[in-house]
Amino acid sequence: MKAVCLMSGGMDSTTLAYIAKDMGYDILALHMNYGQRTQNKELACARRAAEALDAADFVEISLDYFTRFGTSSLTDMDIAVEEGTLGRADRPNTYVPFRNANLISIATSYCESRDGDAMFIGVQSGDHIGYPDCTPEFIAAMQNVIRIGTQTEKEIKLLTPFVSMNKTDILREGLRLGVQYEDTWSCYDTEDTACGVCSSCLSRLKAFADLGIADPIPYANR
């Protein structure tokens, strides 16, 4: 079996790729550069994870057209990344408009061209809800689009086992599988030392604290 794994270099997508490998899939690693602030760090982490998993392929795709649209602090350097909150966020400025639909569409093309069986994307809404393209309803709709819009004898499965989980549960699974979290990056804002105050840093730090272990990456604020 072959599976396209969207690998951002972050905690969730890396853990999910380990799960896909544990399920018996050969990994087709797909990394998207959409003009995000921490792209260089994310790419380096994604490559290391793909190598650790003995991925059959690693493809990097540029979607830097997102920088031309603006409105998101991840892709518009004139907008500061806001300090995060845990729980419900009202229209977080880190939301990239309809990003995951773009990512899943490209992953589907890749998967269909390689006669793949499944795609894994590490969307989750258990920590900070506010991203409409990370919900079970969105994923179900995209699965239907994939079914209608592909020319395959077998259905390509869109697998999102983390969609209703929180970071603590994800970390617990990753530790069981031996994920090297020192080679992952979650910060939205900085590449050398994680900021520790964006929503992604906060949820990651909380997960490690919940399990009573130290996060191995450096932080400006813990």
N, C-alpha and C positions, 0 to 999 in steps of 0.2 A: 504494500500500500504506500502511496505517496501523498504527502500533505504540504501545501503551501503554508508556511508560518510567517505571519507578519511580525517582524522582529525589529522593534524600535531601539533596542538596547536597554530598555527599562526593565523594572522589576517584574511587571505583570507579563509582558510578552516573552521575556526570557524563561520565566517559570512555565509558561504555557507551552513553549517549544520543548522543554524537558518532558512535560506530560505527554505531548504528541509522540515523542521518541519512545517513552515508556509504554505507550499504547501500541507500538509496533510500526509506526509510520516512518518512512524515509523522509527526511526534511528537505524541502525546497525553501530556502530562506529568502525572504523578500524584505528589503529595507527601503523606506520611502524618505526622501529628502524633500520636505515641503517648505524649506526656508526657515525652519525653527531656529531659535537662538542657540540651542545646544547641539546642533547637528553634528559637528565634528566629534564630540564626545560620544554621542549616541551611535554614530556609525562605527567607531572603534569598538564599543562594547558589543554591538550586534555582531561584528565580525568575530570577536573572540568567542562569543557564545556559539555561533555557527560552527566554528572550528572544534569547540569542545564536544559538540553534538555530532561531529562528523557529517555535516550537512552535505547532501548530494550536489547542491548548487547554492550560490549566493548571488542574488541580483539586486543591484541598487538602482532605483528609479527616481528621477528628479520631478517633483511637482512644485517647483519653486514659483509657479504662477500664483500660488496663494499669497506671495508677498506683494503682488500687484493689486490684490483685493483689499488688503488692510483689515481693519476692525478687530483683529485679534492681537493681543500682546505677545503671542508666540511668534508671529510673523511680521509684525510692524514694530520696528525698533523705536518709533516715536511714542509708543504706548508702553508704560511701565507695567511689568508683571505685578498684579495686585497681591497683597498679603492674603493667604488662604484662610479658609475656615473648614472645620470638619462638620459634616452634616449638609443640609440643603443650602445650596448657593443660588442666589437670584441672578441669573444671566452673568456667569463668571466671564471676565474679559480674556481668559485663556481659551475660550471656546473658538475653534476655527470653523467657520461656517461650512457645514455639510462635509467636513473632512472625511469621516469614516465611510461615507458613500463612495467617495473618490478612491479611497484605499481598497475597499472591498471590490470595486469594479475592476481595478487593475489586477488585483489578486485573482479574480475570477478568470480574466484573460490568460494570465500566467498558468493557472491550474488547468484550464481546459486545453491549452496548447501542449502541456506535458502529460496529458491523460491522467491528471491527478484525481484523487478520491475525495479530498477534503481540504478545507481551509480553516486555519485557526487564527482568531484575532482576540487579543486580551482585553476587550472592553469590559468594564465593570462599573457599577453604579452604587456599590455598597458603602463607599466612604463619603463621597461628596457628590450628591445628586445635582444635576444642573446642565448636563450635556445630553441633548435630545437624541443624538446619534450613538448613545451608549445604552439604550434601553432594550428590554426584551421585545417590545413592540417593533422597534426599528429593525432589530436583527431578524425577526420573523418576516417582516416585509421584504427585506433584502434577500432572504432565502427564497421567497416566492419569485422575486425578480430573476434570481439565478436559475431557478427551475424553468421559467418561461423563456429566458433569453440565451440559453446555451444549447449547443447542438451535440449532445452526448448521449450515449446509450445508458449510462449510469448517472444518477443524480449526484452532483457535487454538493457535499454537505458543508454548511457554514457552522462551525463549532465554536461556541463561546461559553465554555463551562464556568468562567469567572463572572458572568454578567450579573449575578445576584449575590456574589461573594464579597467579603471585604478584604482589605490588605492583610489582616492578621491570618485569615484562613488561607490566603494565597501563599503567604510566607511559610506557614506550617507545611504546606504541600511541597514547596520548593526545598525546604531544609531536608525533608524526607528523601528527596530525589538528588540531593547533593548539588544544588545550584550554587555557583560561586557568585555571591551577591556583591563582592568587591569589584566585580567586572560588569556591574550594571549601573545605570544612571537614571535618576528620576526627576532631578531638579528642572524646572521650567526656565530658569533665569540664567544660571551660570554653569561654566564647564569645569573649572579647576577645583573649586570648593563649592559644594551645594549650599544654597542660600539658607535652607532650614525654615523658611517662613512662607513659601508658596504652598498652595494646597497639596501639590504632589509630594513635596518634602514632608509636610505635616502628617499626611496619611501614612507615608513610609516609616517615619520615625515612630509613630504610634504603634504600628505593627510590630516593630522590633521591641519596643518597650513592653507591649502586651505579652510577648513571649520571654521577656527578661534577658534579652541578649543585645549586644551592642551592634549597631549598624556599622559595617566596616568601611564605608566611604566617609570622606572628610566633610564637615559642615562648618559654616561660619557661625551658625546659631543652632544649638541643639535644644 
